[in-house]
Amino acid sequence: MSAVVDTVKDLVMPVLEENNFELVDLEFVKEGKNWYLRIFIDKEGGIDIEECAYVSEYLSEKLDKADPDPIPQAYFLEVSSPGAERPLKKEEDYQKALGEYIHVSLYEPIDNQKQYDGFLQSFDKEQLVLKIRIKTREKEITIDRKKIAKARLAVQI
């Protein structure tokens, strides 16, 4: 599957760079009996549906012309915005999220919890610091980045 992701990334990057779009995430996953090629793009000020459609049409044409076919099985192509709860994957994603409210899911629990919501205070290659609220009190928690399964922006309720 990583070969598919690498090939698709090579095909889509020229149009993204040409239009100053950011590749937020790219995945090729099987859900039930169907395969999905999902590409999440963004730009300063947000991406709109016409821009997503443009990238989808461009990539679809490139994939149809590719020889050998990088994806021989049937699949659904989805190009969209990452939305308000965009994933944090790259260092620059974490940098942009400093001071923001985020959700972190862990591979193994810390203090008997595998999920935390809080404000990202700081981060480096080894760990991140979240300011969380436990009932009425605030606390900072340090999380080893190796324990993070997923991190994303979150909407504070």
C-alpha positions as CSV (number, residue, x, y, z in Angstrom):
1,M,0.0,0.0,0.0
2,S,2.9,2.4,0.6
3,A,3.9,2.0,-3.0
4,V,0.4,3.2,-4.1
5,V,0.7,6.2,-1.7
6,D,4.2,7.1,-2.9
7,T,3.1,6.8,-6.6
8,V,0.0,8.9,-6.0
9,K,1.9,11.5,-4.1
10,D,4.4,11.8,-7.0
11,L,1.5,12.3,-9.4
12,V,-0.5,14.8,-7.4
13,M,2.3,17.0,-6.1
14,P,2.9,19.0,-9.3
15,V,-0.7,20.3,-9.4
16,L,-0.7,21.0,-5.6
17,E,2.6,23.0,-5.8
18,E,1.4,24.9,-8.9
19,N,-1.7,26.0,-7.1
20,N,-0.1,26.6,-3.6
21,F,-2.1,23.8,-2.1
22,E,-0.8,21.8,0.8
23,L,-1.0,18.0,0.9
24,V,-2.3,17.4,4.4
25,D,-2.7,13.6,4.2
26,L,-3.0,10.8,1.7
27,E,-4.3,7.3,2.4
28,F,-5.2,4.2,0.5
29,V,-7.4,2.0,2.8
30,K,-9.8,-0.8,2.6
31,E,-13.1,-0.3,4.4
32,G,-15.4,-3.2,4.3
33,K,-15.2,-4.6,0.8
34,N,-14.2,-1.3,-0.8
35,W,-10.9,0.5,-1.4
36,Y,-10.6,4.3,-0.9
37,L,-7.9,6.6,-2.1
38,R,-8.3,9.7,0.0
39,I,-6.4,12.9,-0.5
40,F,-6.8,15.8,2.0
41,I,-5.6,19.2,0.7
42,D,-5.7,22.7,2.1
43,K,-4.4,26.2,1.5
44,E,-4.1,29.5,3.4
45,G,-7.7,30.7,3.9
46,G,-9.1,27.2,3.3
47,I,-9.9,25.1,0.3
48,D,-13.2,25.1,-1.6
49,I,-15.1,22.4,-3.4
50,E,-14.2,23.6,-6.9
51,E,-10.5,23.3,-6.0
52,C,-11.0,19.8,-4.6
53,A,-12.9,18.8,-7.8
54,Y,-10.0,20.3,-9.9
55,V,-7.4,18.2,-8.1
56,S,-9.7,15.1,-8.3
57,E,-10.1,15.5,-12.1
58,Y,-6.4,16.1,-12.6
59,L,-5.3,13.1,-10.5
60,S,-8.0,10.9,-12.1
61,E,-6.6,11.7,-15.5
62,K,-3.0,11.0,-14.4
63,L,-4.0,7.7,-12.8
64,D,-5.9,6.6,-15.9
65,K,-2.8,7.3,-18.1
66,A,-0.3,5.7,-15.7
67,D,1.4,2.5,-17.0
68,P,1.6,0.2,-15.3
69,D,-1.6,1.0,-13.4
70,P,-0.6,1.8,-9.8
71,I,-4.0,0.7,-8.5
72,P,-5.2,-2.3,-10.4
73,Q,-8.3,-3.0,-8.2
74,A,-11.5,-0.9,-8.1
75,Y,-11.4,2.1,-5.7
76,F,-13.1,5.3,-4.8
77,L,-11.2,8.6,-5.2
78,E,-11.9,11.2,-2.6
79,V,-10.3,14.7,-2.6
80,S,-11.4,16.9,0.3
81,S,-10.5,19.5,2.9
82,P,-9.2,18.1,6.2
83,G,-11.9,20.0,8.0
84,A,-11.9,21.7,11.4
85,E,-10.4,18.6,13.0
86,R,-7.4,18.2,10.7
87,P,-4.8,15.6,11.6
88,L,-1.5,16.6,13.0
89,K,1.2,14.5,11.2
90,K,4.1,16.7,10.2
91,E,6.2,19.0,12.4
92,E,4.7,22.0,10.8
93,D,1.2,20.8,11.7
94,Y,2.2,20.8,15.3
95,Q,3.9,24.2,15.0
96,K,0.7,25.7,13.6
97,A,-1.3,24.0,16.4
98,L,0.7,25.6,19.2
99,G,-1.8,27.1,21.6
100,E,-4.7,25.3,19.9
101,Y,-7.1,22.8,21.4
102,I,-6.2,19.3,20.2
103,H,-7.3,15.6,20.6
104,V,-4.6,13.0,21.2
105,S,-5.3,9.2,21.0
106,L,-2.6,6.9,22.5
107,Y,-1.4,3.4,21.9
108,E,-1.1,2.8,25.6
109,P,-2.7,4.6,28.6
110,I,-1.2,7.3,30.7
111,D,-2.9,7.6,34.1
112,N,-5.5,5.0,32.9
113,Q,-6.5,7.2,29.9
114,K,-5.9,6.6,26.2
115,Q,-7.4,9.9,25.0
116,Y,-6.7,13.5,26.0
117,D,-8.1,16.8,24.9
118,G,-6.3,20.0,25.7
119,F,-4.3,23.0,24.6
120,L,-0.9,22.2,23.0
121,Q,1.6,24.1,25.1
122,S,4.9,22.8,23.5
123,F,6.4,20.0,21.5
124,D,9.7,18.6,20.3
125,K,10.7,15.4,18.5
126,E,10.4,13.4,21.7
127,Q,7.3,14.7,23.5
128,L,4.5,17.2,23.7
129,V,2.9,19.0,26.6
130,L,-0.9,19.5,26.8
131,K,-2.8,21.7,29.2
132,I,-5.8,19.6,30.2
133,R,-8.8,20.3,32.5
134,I,-9.8,17.8,35.1
135,K,-13.1,19.0,36.5
136,T,-12.3,22.5,37.7
137,R,-8.5,22.4,37.7
138,E,-6.0,22.7,35.0
139,K,-3.0,20.4,34.7
140,E,-0.1,20.0,32.3
141,I,0.6,16.5,31.0
142,T,3.7,15.4,29.1
143,I,3.1,12.7,26.4
144,D,5.9,10.7,24.8
145,R,5.3,11.1,21.0
146,K,6.0,7.4,20.5
147,K,2.8,6.7,22.4
148,I,0.7,8.8,20.1
149,A,-1.5,6.8,17.7
150,K,-3.3,9.9,16.3
151,A,-3.4,13.6,17.0
152,R,-5.7,16.2,15.4
153,L,-7.2,19.6,16.0
154,A,-10.4,19.5,18.0
155,V,-13.4,21.6,18.5
156,Q,-13.8,22.6,22.1
157,I,-17.2,22.1,23.6
